[in-house]
């Protein structure tokens, strides 16, 4: 079975995924009266599980909504001891080097993974473990905050697969990792 690690995320024009206070309200600044999914539902229909960092997990748990995921969620953390009781059947704690974590997840039968959370995405990119990135850009300059991308040890080449515009304001670009050899 083909293994694939994918990112689906929104950023500001200046490449931030959260504002200086960790806020996300700006992601909804463009009215969406018809509830357009902007490709999210199609994307999540094709994944087996999610891998997210502790901060992203804690942020989602803190939202005043029902648990938004129908697929298993693996929480990558070296500081958590356990998943809160309220989410034990929904999320699973994983620790260790990314290649070991991926092997554990693949052994459970999950091969197409949605990688979420700034630090987690950056860790996967540093280890060249991201196969595709889908970025929706919201037309706002935050001037600081939590950056999507961090320092890499070498350049990673991607190729544009598709570009779309949603709500006449949001640009969505789908990139695939271009590997040689």
Order of alpha helices (4+ residues) and beta strands (2+ residues): beta-beta-alpha-beta-alpha-beta-beta-alpha-beta-alpha-beta-beta-beta-beta
